Amino acid sequence: MTKIYVFPGQGSQSPGMGGELFDQFPELVKQTDEVLGCSIKDLCLNDPDKRLGQTDYTQPALYIVNALTYLSKTENLELRPDFVAGHSLGEYNALFAAGVFDFITGLKLVQRRGQIMVKVTGGGMAAVIGMQPDKIKQVLKDASFESIDIANLNSPKQTVISGRKEDIDAVKTVFEDAGVRLFIPLKVSGAFHSRYMQEAQNEFADFLKSFEFQPVQIPVIANFTAAPYQDTETVNNMVQQISSPVRWVESIQYLKQQPEPEFEEVGPGNVLTKLIKQIT
């Protein structure tokens, strides 16, 4: 059997996430509060200022809950995974699990990532349900919406597109006329995982220059390549991920080729569990 842990990304957050984990790891929570300048427990459990849905707070909060969930689970050494993968932000949890950086370093990375990404405004994203990616690309081309990019290849039934907000709004009727089952605009302010993130990507690349990373101790499947991380590719994978599509279907197909794969979602919700069931 091959044990595979997958970590969810932005969109899986919800008030109340983390539960008793914060009391289980008081020292890490104390360090976290010092980095964030606020109480992570209060943010996740109560969200008094309604900031949990803001990218610059969502990303560190979700990273922390995913990481604490992993640490709680792997206190039993028999539960350590053979492979790890994460969806977008969740990839940083996979890298943490694989020993590429420690908990606080990972927190600083995702905190800065969120701060950079939240500055990108004027963009939009939408989930296209019930249409194959090749058909989606053809619809965009035929309707002269080639300014819109494929952002997340989540499952054969679900693809997320990304672009300028006015283009995402306008293309909705195009897809409905083409017979798409559902077109769901996402609650984001930026065109994540698209060409419009290039400036943010460059800024994040400069930030990463001050860090050193360790070799992977557990194979990590990269969103950018849909293949295992190579130690020489760590920085490039993290940088390119910001403007490149999340190749989740290919990543899961790779992992399903392993002997007797057993997947477990580590973090709040079950979004990835549902996607994995759709991928053959």
Helices and strands as residue ranges (DSSP letters): E 2-7, H 21-24, H 26-36, H 40-45, H 55-73, G 77-79, E 83-86, H 90-97, H 103-117, E 123-129, H 133-142, E 149-155, E 158-164, H 165-177, E 182-185, G 195-197, H 198-208, E 220-221, G 231-233, H 234-240, H 248-256, E 261-265, H 271-278
